[in-house]
Amino acid sequence: MKVVFRMKDAKGTIRVKMGAGKDGSGLVLLNDATEPGIHALAQKKGTSITMTDKDGKKKAL
């Protein structure tokens, strides 16, 4: 079972998503076009953070 928490702006657009399950947790911060700007995952198999710039280019840390 997974649990997802969503935060919306004043207009009702989802801007933040946080999730948790037995395999780990995640966080997504969405930009003005509701595309992921920062995507972080923490799982047993590994942790990752991916950032996407204004041109859509992804950079993994």
CHARMM-style PDB file with segment names, atoms N, HN, CA, C and O in Angstrom:
ATOM      1  N   MET     1       0.834  -1.181   0.000  1.00  0.00      PROA
ATOM      2  CA  MET     1       0.000   0.000   0.000  1.00  0.00      PROA
ATOM      3  C   MET     1       0.882   1.248   0.000  1.00  0.00      PROA
ATOM      4  O   MET     1       1.864   1.325   0.739  1.00  0.00      PROA
ATOM      5  N   LYS     2       0.527   2.207  -0.823  1.00  0.00      PROA
ATOM      6  HN  LYS     2      -0.271   2.144  -1.422  1.00  0.00      PROA
ATOM      7  CA  LYS     2       1.263   3.466  -0.879  1.00  0.00      PROA
ATOM      8  C   LYS     2       0.345   4.604  -0.461  1.00  0.00      PROA
ATOM      9  O   LYS     2      -0.868   4.552  -0.664  1.00  0.00      PROA
ATOM     10  N   VAL     3       0.940   5.622   0.122  1.00  0.00      PROA
ATOM     11  HN  VAL     3       1.925   5.664   0.288  1.00  0.00      PROA
ATOM     12  CA  VAL     3       0.214   6.820   0.528  1.00  0.00      PROA
ATOM     13  C   VAL     3       0.817   7.994  -0.229  1.00  0.00      PROA
ATOM     14  O   VAL     3       2.039   8.135  -0.278  1.00  0.00      PROA
ATOM     15  N   VAL     4      -0.028   8.844  -0.821  1.00  0.00      PROA
ATOM     16  HN  VAL     4      -1.021   8.730  -0.781  1.00  0.00      PROA
ATOM     17  CA  VAL     4       0.444  10.012  -1.558  1.00  0.00      PROA
ATOM     18  C   VAL     4      -0.242  11.251  -0.997  1.00  0.00      PROA
ATOM     19  O   VAL     4      -1.461  11.280  -0.827  1.00  0.00      PROA
ATOM     20  N   PHE     5       0.558  12.269  -0.715  1.00  0.00      PROA
ATOM     21  HN  PHE     5       1.548  12.245  -0.853  1.00  0.00      PROA
ATOM     22  CA  PHE     5       0.082  13.557  -0.210  1.00  0.00      PROA
ATOM     23  C   PHE     5       0.353  14.586  -1.292  1.00  0.00      PROA
ATOM     24  O   PHE     5       1.480  14.698  -1.775  1.00  0.00      PROA
ATOM     25  N   ARG     6      -0.672  15.340  -1.679  1.00  0.00      PROA
ATOM     26  HN  ARG     6      -1.588  15.249  -1.287  1.00  0.00      PROA
ATOM     27  CA  ARG     6      -0.530  16.356  -2.715  1.00  0.00      PROA
ATOM     28  C   ARG     6      -0.845  17.733  -2.150  1.00  0.00      PROA
ATOM     29  O   ARG     6      -1.816  17.903  -1.414  1.00  0.00      PROA
ATOM     30  N   MET     7      -0.017  18.716  -2.499  1.00  0.00      PROA
ATOM     31  HN  MET     7       0.772  18.578  -3.097  1.00  0.00      PROA
ATOM     32  CA  MET     7      -0.266  20.096  -2.092  1.00  0.00      PROA
ATOM     33  C   MET     7      -0.588  20.903  -3.349  1.00  0.00      PROA
ATOM     34  O   MET     7       0.105  20.802  -4.362  1.00  0.00      PROA
ATOM     35  N   LYS     8      -1.647  21.702  -3.266  1.00  0.00      PROA
ATOM     36  HN  LYS     8      -2.210  21.784  -2.444  1.00  0.00      PROA
ATOM     37  CA  LYS     8      -2.097  22.501  -4.402  1.00  0.00      PROA
ATOM     38  C   LYS     8      -1.887  23.986  -4.138  1.00  0.00      PROA
ATOM     39  O   LYS     8      -1.849  24.425  -2.988  1.00  0.00      PROA
ATOM     40  N   ASP     9      -1.749  24.754  -5.217  1.00  0.00      PROA
ATOM     41  HN  ASP     9      -1.780  24.397  -6.151  1.00  0.00      PROA
ATOM     42  CA  ASP     9      -1.663  26.209  -5.075  1.00  0.00      PROA
ATOM     43  C   ASP     9      -3.074  26.793  -4.932  1.00  0.00      PROA
ATOM     44  O   ASP     9      -4.053  26.049  -4.879  1.00  0.00      PROA
ATOM     45  N   ALA    10      -3.172  28.099  -4.871  1.00  0.00      PROA
ATOM     46  HN  ALA    10      -2.377  28.704  -4.914  1.00  0.00      PROA
ATOM     47  CA  ALA    10      -4.458  28.773  -4.659  1.00  0.00      PROA
ATOM     48  C   ALA    10      -5.467  28.497  -5.779  1.00  0.00      PROA
ATOM     49  O   ALA    10      -6.675  28.603  -5.566  1.00  0.00      PROA
ATOM     50  N   LYS    11      -4.974  28.141  -6.973  1.00  0.00      PROA
ATOM     51  HN  LYS    11      -3.993  28.055  -7.146  1.00  0.00      PROA
ATOM     52  CA  LYS    11      -5.869  27.850  -8.103  1.00  0.00      PROA
ATOM     53  C   LYS    11      -6.231  26.374  -8.203  1.00  0.00      PROA
ATOM     54  O   LYS    11      -7.009  25.983  -9.073  1.00  0.00      PROA
ATOM     55  N   GLY    12      -5.669  25.550  -7.312  1.00  0.00      PROA
ATOM     56  HN  GLY    12      -5.038  25.868  -6.605  1.00  0.00      PROA
ATOM     57  CA  GLY    12      -5.992  24.133  -7.297  1.00  0.00      PROA
ATOM     58  C   GLY    12      -5.044  23.252  -8.099  1.00  0.00      PROA
ATOM     59  O   GLY    12      -5.302  22.061  -8.270  1.00  0.00      PROA
ATOM     60  N   THR    13      -3.948  23.828  -8.593  1.00  0.00      PROA
ATOM     61  HN  THR    13      -3.738  24.796  -8.454  1.00  0.00      PROA
ATOM     62  CA  THR    13      -2.961  23.064  -9.357  1.00  0.00      PROA
ATOM     63  C   THR    13      -1.990  22.375  -8.402  1.00  0.00      PROA
ATOM     64  O   THR    13      -1.463  23.003  -7.484  1.00  0.00      PROA
ATOM     65  N   ILE    14      -1.758  21.095  -8.622  1.00  0.00      PROA
ATOM     66  HN  ILE    14      -2.186  20.585  -9.368  1.00  0.00      PROA
ATOM     67  CA  ILE    14      -0.828  20.349  -7.772  1.00  0.00      PROA
ATOM     68  C   ILE    14       0.587  20.866  -8.002  1.00  0.00      PROA
ATOM     69  O   ILE    14       1.042  20.954  -9.143  1.00  0.00      PROA
ATOM     70  N   ARG    15       1.283  21.209  -6.916  1.00  0.00      PROA
ATOM     71  HN  ARG    15       0.913  21.138  -5.990  1.00  0.00      PROA
ATOM     72  CA  ARG    15       2.652  21.737  -6.974  1.00  0.00      PROA
ATOM     73  C   ARG    15       3.668  20.859  -6.254  1.00  0.00      PROA
ATOM     74  O   ARG    15       4.858  20.903  -6.568  1.00  0.00      PROA
ATOM     75  N   VAL    16       3.204  20.055  -5.282  1.00  0.00      PROA
ATOM     76  HN  VAL    16       2.238  20.020  -5.027  1.00  0.00      PROA
ATOM     77  CA  VAL    16       4.094  19.185  -4.508  1.00  0.00      PROA
ATOM     78  C   VAL    16       3.414  17.830  -4.332  1.00  0.00      PROA
ATOM     79  O   VAL    16       2.223  17.749  -4.032  1.00  0.00      PROA
ATOM     80  N   LYS    17       4.196  16.770  -4.526  1.00  0.00      PROA
ATOM     81  HN  LYS    17       5.163  16.836  -4.770  1.00  0.00      PROA
ATOM     82  CA  LYS    17       3.707  15.420  -4.247  1.00  0.00      PROA
ATOM     83  C   LYS    17       4.721  14.726  -3.353  1.00  0.00      PROA
ATOM     84  O   LYS    17       5.925  14.775  -3.605  1.00  0.00      PROA
ATOM     85  N   MET    18       4.224  14.081  -2.310  1.00  0.00      PROA
ATOM     86  HN  MET    18       3.246  14.042  -2.105  1.00  0.00      PROA
ATOM     87  CA  MET    18       5.054  13.259  -1.438  1.00  0.00      PROA
ATOM     88  C   MET    18       4.394  11.901  -1.327  1.00  0.00      PROA
ATOM     89  O   MET    18       3.177  11.799  -1.172  1.00  0.00      PROA
ATOM     90  N   GLY    19       5.203  10.863  -1.406  1.00  0.00      PROA
ATOM     91  HN  GLY    19       6.192  10.946  -1.531  1.00  0.00      PROA
ATOM     92  CA  GLY    19       4.652   9.529  -1.321  1.00  0.00      PROA
ATOM     93  C   GLY    19       5.501   8.635  -0.441  1.00  0.00      PROA
ATOM     94  O   GLY    19       6.697   8.865  -0.258  1.00  0.00      PROA
ATOM     95  N   ALA    20       4.859   7.608   0.101  1.00  0.00      PROA
ATOM     96  HN  ALA    20       3.888   7.421  -0.048  1.00  0.00      PROA
ATOM     97  CA  ALA    20       5.558   6.653   0.954  1.00  0.00      PROA
ATOM     98  C   ALA    20       4.947   5.275   0.767  1.00  0.00      PROA
ATOM     99  O   ALA    20       3.735   5.127   0.609  1.00  0.00      PROA
ATOM    100  N   GLY    21       5.797   4.291   0.787  1.00  0.00      PROA
ATOM    101  HN  GLY    21       6.781   4.411   0.915  1.00  0.00      PROA
ATOM    102  CA  GLY    21       5.357   2.906   0.679  1.00  0.00      PROA
ATOM    103  C   GLY    21       6.382   2.012   1.344  1.00  0.00      PROA
ATOM    104  O   GLY    21       7.363   2.494   1.910  1.00  0.00      PROA
ATOM    105  N   LYS    22       6.157   0.714   1.274  1.00  0.00      PROA
ATOM    106  HN  LYS    22       5.360   0.323   0.814  1.00  0.00      PROA
ATOM    107  CA  LYS    22       7.080  -0.219   1.951  1.00  0.00      PROA
ATOM    108  C   LYS    22       8.471  -0.204   1.330  1.00  0.00      PROA
ATOM    109  O   LYS    22       9.437  -0.595   1.985  1.00  0.00      PROA
ATOM    110  N   ASP    23       8.594   0.240   0.080  1.00  0.00      PROA
ATOM    111  HN  ASP    23       7.810   0.558  -0.453  1.00  0.00      PROA
ATOM    112  CA  ASP    23       9.897   0.258  -0.598  1.00  0.00      PROA
ATOM    113  C   ASP    23      10.669   1.560  -0.409  1.00  0.00      PROA
ATOM    114  O   ASP    23      11.844   1.633  -0.770  1.00  0.00      PROA
ATOM    115  N   GLY    24      10.032   2.588   0.148  1.00  0.00      PROA
ATOM    116  HN  GLY    24       9.077   2.529   0.440  1.00  0.00      PROA
ATOM    117  CA  GLY    24      10.719   3.864   0.350  1.00  0.00      PROA
ATOM    118  C   GLY    24       9.778   5.046   0.224  1.00  0.00      PROA
ATOM    119  O   GLY    24       8.572   4.930   0.439  1.00  0.00      PROA
ATOM    120  N   SER    25      10.362   6.201  -0.133  1.00  0.00      PROA
ATOM    121  HN  SER    25      11.342   6.296  -0.307  1.00  0.00      PROA
ATOM    122  CA  SER    25       9.558   7.417  -0.225  1.00  0.00      PROA
ATOM    123  C   SER    25      10.034   8.280  -1.379  1.00  0.00      PROA
ATOM    124  O   SER    25      11.115   8.069  -1.929  1.00  0.00      PROA
ATOM    125  N   GLY    26       9.203   9.262  -1.740  1.00  0.00      PROA
ATOM    126  HN  GLY    26       8.325   9.433  -1.294  1.00  0.00      PROA
ATOM    127  CA  GLY    26       9.554  10.152  -2.839  1.00  0.00      PROA
ATOM    128  C   GLY    26       8.960  11.528  -2.658  1.00  0.00      PROA
ATOM    129  O   GLY    26       8.002  11.726  -1.911  1.00  0.00      PROA
ATOM    130  N   LEU    27       9.556  12.481  -3.367  1.00  0.00      PROA
ATOM    131  HN  LEU    27      10.334  12.320  -3.974  1.00  0.00      PROA
ATOM    132  CA  LEU    27       9.118  13.876  -3.329  1.00  0.00      PROA
ATOM    133  C   LEU    27       9.255  14.439  -4.740  1.00  0.00      PROA
ATOM    134  O   LEU    27      10.285  14.255  -5.389  1.00  0.00      PROA
ATOM    135  N   VAL    28       8.221  15.122  -5.212  1.00  0.00      PROA
ATOM    136  HN  VAL    28       7.384  15.272  -4.685  1.00  0.00      PROA
ATOM    137  CA  VAL    28       8.268  15.785  -6.515  1.00  0.00      PROA
ATOM    138  C   VAL    28       7.826  17.232  -6.317  1.00  0.00      PROA
ATOM    139  O   VAL    28       6.772  17.494  -5.738  1.00  0.00      PROA
ATOM    140  N   LEU    29       8.648  18.176  -6.808  1.00  0.00      PROA
ATOM    141  HN  LEU    29       9.504  17.963  -7.279  1.00  0.00      PROA
ATOM    142  CA  LEU    29       8.294  19.590  -6.813  1.00  0.00      PROA
ATOM    143  C   LEU    29       8.021  19.967  -8.264  1.00  0.00      PROA
ATOM    144  O   LEU    29       8.886  19.796  -9.123  1.00  0.00      PROA
ATOM    145  N   LEU    30       6.821  20.480  -8.542  1.00  0.00      PROA
ATOM    146  HN  LEU    30       6.118  20.619  -7.844  1.00  0.00      PROA
ATOM    147  CA  LEU    30       6.389  20.754  -9.906  1.00  0.00      PROA
ATOM    148  C   LEU    30       6.523  22.235 -10.248  1.00  0.00      PROA
ATOM    149  O   LEU    30       6.307  23.099  -9.398  1.00  0.00      PROA
ATOM    150  N   ASN    31       6.880  22.520 -11.497  1.00  0.00      PROA
ATOM    151  HN  ASN    31       7.055  21.819 -12.188  1.00  0.00      PROA
ATOM    152  CA  ASN    31       7.035  23.914 -11.929  1.00  0.00      PROA
ATOM    153  C   ASN    31       5.695  24.517 -12.353  1.00  0.00      PROA
ATOM    154  O   ASN    31       4.642  23.914 -12.143  1.00  0.00      PROA
ATOM    155  N   ASP    32       5.739  25.705 -12.946  1.00  0.00      PROA
ATOM    156  HN  ASP    32       6.594  26.195 -13.116  1.00  0.00      PROA
ATOM    157  CA  ASP    32       4.507  26.392 -13.336  1.00  0.00      PROA
ATOM    158  C   ASP    32       3.740  25.669 -14.442  1.00  0.00      PROA
ATOM    159  O   ASP    32       2.551  25.926 -14.628  1.00  0.00      PROA
ATOM    160  N   ALA    33       4.393  24.776 -15.174  1.00  0.00      PROA
ATOM    161  HN  ALA    33       5.359  24.567 -15.023  1.00  0.00      PROA
ATOM    162  CA  ALA    33       3.735  23.985 -16.219  1.00  0.00      PROA
ATOM    163  C   ALA    33       3.386  22.588 -15.697  1.00  0.00      PROA
ATOM    164  O   ALA    33       3.078  21.690 -16.481  1.00  0.00      PROA
ATOM    165  N   THR    34       3.435  22.410 -14.391  1.00  0.00      PROA
ATOM    166  HN  THR    34       3.685  23.139 -13.754  1.00  0.00      PROA
ATOM    167  CA  THR    34       3.183  21.146 -13.681  1.00  0.00      PROA
ATOM    168  C   THR    34       4.080  20.002 -14.162  1.00  0.00      PROA
ATOM    169  O   THR    34       3.678  18.838 -14.150  1.00  0.00      PROA
ATOM    170  N   GLU    35       5.281  20.345 -14.578  1.00  0.00      PROA
ATOM    171  HN  GLU    35       5.607  21.290 -14.588  1.00  0.00      PROA
ATOM    172  CA  GLU    35       6.293  19.352 -14.922  1.00  0.00      PROA
ATOM    173  C   GLU    35       7.252  19.237 -13.741  1.00  0.00      PROA
ATOM    174  O   GLU    35       7.493  20.223 -13.044  1.00  0.00      PROA
ATOM    175  N   PRO    36       7.806  18.038 -13.508  1.00  0.00      PROA
ATOM    176  CA  PRO    36       8.731  17.876 -12.383  1.00  0.00      PROA
ATOM    177  C   PRO    36       9.960  18.772 -12.511  1.00  0.00      PROA
ATOM    178  O   PRO    36      10.643  18.754 -13.535  1.00  0.00      PROA
ATOM    179  N   GLY    37      10.234  19.548 -11.476  1.00  0.00      PROA
ATOM    180  HN  GLY    37       9.679  19.562 -10.645  1.00  0.00      PROA
ATOM    181  CA  GLY    37      11.451  20.345 -11.407  1.00  0.00      PROA
ATOM    182  C   GLY    37      12.506  19.614 -10.592  1.00  0.00      PROA
ATOM    183  O   GLY    37      13.683  19.582 -10.950  1.00  0.00      PROA
ATOM    184  N   ILE    38      12.057  19.028  -9.486  1.00  0.00      PROA
ATOM    185  HN  ILE    38      11.101  19.054  -9.195  1.00  0.00      PROA
ATOM    186  CA  ILE    38      12.918  18.207  -8.639  1.00  0.00      PROA
ATOM    187  C   ILE    38      12.174  16.924  -8.311  1.00  0.00      PROA
ATOM    188  O   ILE    38      11.007  16.951  -7.918  1.00  0.00      PROA
ATOM    189  N   HSD    39      12.857  15.807  -8.475  1.00  0.00      PROA
ATOM    190  HN  HSD    39      13.804  15.785  -8.794  1.00  0.00      PROA
ATOM    191  CA  HSD    39      12.269  14.502  -8.193  1.00  0.00      PROA
ATOM    192  C   HSD    39      13.266  13.731  -7.335  1.00  0.00      PROA
ATOM    193  O   HSD    39      14.359  13.401  -7.794  1.00  0.00      PROA
ATOM    194  N   ALA    40      12.894  13.449  -6.106  1.00  0.00      PROA
ATOM    195  HN  ALA    40      12.006  13.717  -5.733  1.00  0.00      PROA
ATOM    196  CA  ALA    40      13.779  12.744  -5.176  1.00  0.00      PROA
ATOM    197  C   ALA    40      13.145  11.419  -4.759  1.00  0.00      PROA
ATOM    198  O   ALA    40      11.966  11.360  -4.412  1.00  0.00      PROA
ATOM    199  N   LEU    41      13.952  10.359  -4.800  1.00  0.00      PROA
ATOM    200  HN  LEU    41      14.911  10.408  -5.082  1.00  0.00      PROA
ATOM    201  CA  LEU    41      13.499   9.041  -4.375  1.00  0.00      PROA
ATOM    202  C   LEU    41      14.477   8.468  -3.356  1.00  0.00      PROA
ATOM    203  O   LEU    41      15.692   8.573  -3.526  1.00  0.00      PROA
ATOM    204  N   ALA    42      13.953   7.874  -2.317  1.00  0.00      PROA
ATOM    205  HN  ALA    42      12.966   7.789  -2.179  1.00  0.00      PROA
ATOM    206  CA  ALA    42      14.770   7.192  -1.310  1.00  0.00      PROA
ATOM    207  C   ALA    42      14.225   5.775  -1.181  1.00  0.00      PROA
ATOM    208  O   ALA    42      13.148   5.550  -0.630  1.00  0.00      PROA
ATOM    209  N   GLN    43      14.999   4.827  -1.706  1.00  0.00      PROA
ATOM    210  HN  GLN    43      15.874   5.010  -2.153  1.00  0.00      PROA
ATOM    211  CA  GLN    43      14.586   3.427  -1.688  1.00  0.00      PROA
ATOM    212  C   GLN    43      15.734   2.549  -1.228  1.00  0.00      PROA
ATOM    213  O   GLN    43      16.891   2.971  -1.223  1.00  0.00      PROA
ATOM    214  N   LYS    44      15.409   1.335  -0.845  1.00  0.00      PROA
ATOM    215  HN  LYS    44      14.470   0.992  -0.849  1.00  0.00      PROA
ATOM    216  CA  LYS    44      16.434   0.398  -0.398  1.00  0.00      PROA
ATOM    217  C   LYS    44      17.478   0.159  -1.486  1.00  0.00      PROA
ATOM    218  O   LYS    44      18.667   0.022  -1.195  1.00  0.00      PROA
ATOM    219  N   LYS    45      17.028   0.110  -2.739  1.00  0.00      PROA
ATOM    220  HN  LYS    45      16.063   0.221  -2.975  1.00  0.00      PROA
ATOM    221  CA  LYS    45      17.961  -0.152  -3.844  1.00  0.00      PROA
ATOM    222  C   LYS    45      18.805   1.063  -4.210  1.00  0.00      PROA
ATOM    223  O   LYS    45      19.728   0.956  -5.018  1.00  0.00      PROA
ATOM    224  N   GLY    46      18.494   2.229  -3.615  1.00  0.00      PROA
ATOM    225  HN  GLY    46      17.745   2.316  -2.959  1.00  0.00      PROA
ATOM    226  CA  GLY    46      19.286   3.425  -3.869  1.00  0.00      PROA
ATOM    227  C   GLY    46      18.471   4.694  -3.760  1.00  0.00      PROA
ATOM    228  O   GLY    46      17.240   4.673  -3.767  1.00  0.00      PROA
ATOM    229  N   THR    47      19.182   5.790  -3.659  1.00  0.00      PROA
ATOM    230  HN  THR    47      20.182   5.807  -3.653  1.00  0.00      PROA
ATOM    231  CA  THR    47      18.561   7.098  -3.555  1.00  0.00      PROA
ATOM    232  C   THR    47      18.947   7.917  -4.777  1.00  0.00      PROA
ATOM    233  O   THR    47      20.086   7.853  -5.242  1.00  0.00      PROA
ATOM    234  N   SER    48      17.993   8.689  -5.298  1.00  0.00      PROA
ATOM    235  HN  SER    48      17.068   8.741  -4.921  1.00  0.00      PROA
ATOM    236  CA  SER    48      18.302   9.525  -6.457  1.00  0.00      PROA
ATOM    237  C   SER    48      17.600  10.871  -6.345  1.00  0.00      PROA
ATOM    238  O   SER    48      16.529  10.995  -5.752  1.00  0.00      PROA
ATOM    239  N   ILE    49      18.238  11.870  -6.933  1.00  0.00      PROA
ATOM    240  HN  ILE    49      19.108  11.769  -7.416  1.00  0.00      PROA
ATOM    241  CA  ILE    49      17.648  13.195  -7.058  1.00  0.00      PROA
ATOM    242  C   ILE    49      17.858  13.629  -8.503  1.00  0.00      PROA
ATOM    243  O   ILE    49      18.980  13.610  -9.009  1.00  0.00      PROA
ATOM    244  N   THR    50      16.783  14.014  -9.156  1.00  0.00      PROA
ATOM    245  HN  THR    50      15.871  14.029  -8.745  1.00  0.00      PROA
ATOM    246  CA  THR    50      16.860  14.489 -10.529  1.00  0.00      PROA
ATOM    247  C   THR    50      16.273  15.887 -10.582  1.00  0.00      PROA
ATOM    248  O   THR    50      15.183  16.140 -10.069  1.00  0.00      PROA
ATOM    249  N   MET    51      17.013  16.790 -11.212  1.00  0.00      PROA
ATOM    250  HN  MET    51      17.898  16.584 -11.628  1.00  0.00      PROA
ATOM    251  CA  MET    51      16.535  18.159 -11.400  1.00  0.00      PROA
ATOM    252  C   MET    51      16.349  18.396 -12.895  1.00  0.00      PROA
ATOM    253  O   MET    51      17.141  17.926 -13.711  1.00  0.00      PROA
ATOM    254  N   THR    52      15.292  19.132 -13.244  1.00  0.00      PROA
ATOM    255  HN  THR    52      14.648  19.513 -12.581  1.00  0.00      PROA
ATOM    256  CA  THR    52      15.025  19.457 -14.637  1.00  0.00      PROA
ATOM    257  C   THR    52      15.061  20.972 -14.781  1.00  0.00      PROA
ATOM    258  O   THR    52      14.393  21.687 -14.034  1.00  0.00      PROA
ATOM    259  N   ASP    53      15.848  21.466 -15.751  1.00  0.00      PROA
ATOM    260  HN  ASP    53      16.390  20.885 -16.358  1.00  0.00      PROA
ATOM    261  CA  ASP    53      15.942  22.920 -15.935  1.00  0.00      PROA
ATOM    262  C   ASP    53      14.803  23.439 -16.807  1.00  0.00      PROA
ATOM    263  O   ASP    53      13.959  22.664 -17.255  1.00  0.00      PROA
ATOM    264  N   LYS    54      14.780  24.733 -17.045  1.00  0.00      PROA
ATOM    265  HN  LYS    54      15.467  25.363 -16.681  1.00  0.00      PROA
ATOM    266  CA  LYS    54      13.689  25.376 -17.778  1.00  0.00      PROA
ATOM    267  C   LYS    54      13.576  24.889 -19.221  1.00  0.00      PROA
ATOM    268  O   LYS    54      12.521  25.038 -19.838  1.00  0.00      PROA
ATOM    269  N   ASP    55      14.656  24.306 -19.772  1.00  0.00      PROA
ATOM    270  HN  ASP    55      15.513  24.185 -19.271  1.00  0.00      PROA
ATOM    271  CA  ASP    55      14.645  23.780 -21.137  1.00  0.00      PROA
ATOM    272  C   ASP    55      14.315  22.302 -21.194  1.00  0.00      PROA
ATOM    273  O   ASP    55      14.329  21.710 -22.272  1.00  0.00      PROA
ATOM    274  N   GLY    56      14.017  21.692 -20.049  1.00  0.00      PROA
ATOM    275  HN  GLY    56      14.006  22.173 -19.173  1.00  0.00      PROA
ATOM    276  CA  GLY    56      13.666  20.285 -19.988  1.00  0.00      PROA
ATOM    277  C   GLY    56      14.844  19.340 -19.869  1.00  0.00      PROA
ATOM    278  O   GLY    56      14.671  18.121 -19.905  1.00  0.00      PROA
ATOM    279  N   LYS    57      16.045  19.891 -19.728  1.00  0.00      PROA
ATOM    280  HN  LYS    57      16.186  20.881 -19.699  1.00  0.00      PROA
ATOM    281  CA  LYS    57      17.236  19.065 -19.580  1.00  0.00      PROA
ATOM    282  C   LYS    57      17.328  18.548 -18.146  1.00  0.00      PROA
ATOM    283  O   LYS    57      17.256  19.323 -17.192  1.00  0.00      PROA
ATOM    284  N   LYS    58      17.490  17.226 -18.003  1.00  0.00      PROA
ATOM    285  HN  LYS    58      17.548  16.597 -18.777  1.00  0.00      PROA
ATOM    286  CA  LYS    58      17.545  16.596 -16.688  1.00  0.00      PROA
ATOM    287  C   LYS    58      18.988  16.420 -16.235  1.00  0.00      PROA
ATOM    288  O   LYS    58      19.880  16.131 -17.033  1.00  0.00      PROA
ATOM    289  N   LYS    59      19.194  16.602 -14.938  1.00  0.00      PROA
ATOM    290  HN  LYS    59      18.470  16.837 -14.290  1.00  0.00      PROA
ATOM    291  CA  LYS    59      20.503  16.388 -14.330  1.00  0.00      PROA
ATOM    292  C   LYS    59      20.282  15.521 -13.087  1.00  0.00      PROA
ATOM    293  O   LYS    59      19.562  15.909 -12.168  1.00  0.00      PROA
ATOM    294  N   ALA    60      20.900  14.364 -13.075  1.00  0.00      PROA
ATOM    295  HN  ALA    60      21.485  14.048 -13.822  1.00  0.00      PROA
ATOM    296  CA  ALA    60      20.795  13.459 -11.935  1.00  0.00      PROA
ATOM    297  C   ALA    60      21.966  13.703 -10.995  1.00  0.00      PROA
ATOM    298  O   ALA    60      23.097  13.904 -11.436  1.00  0.00      PROA
ATOM    299  N   LEU    61      21.687  13.683  -9.705  1.00  0.00      PROA
ATOM    300  HN  LEU    61      20.768  13.520  -9.347  1.00  0.00      PROA
ATOM    301  CA  LEU    61      22.727  13.849  -8.687  1.00  0.00      PROA
ATOM    302  C   LEU    61      23.009  12.522  -8.026  1.00  0.00      PROA
ATOM    303  OT1 LEU    61      23.857  12.444  -7.137  1.00  0.00      PROA
TER     304      LEU     61
END
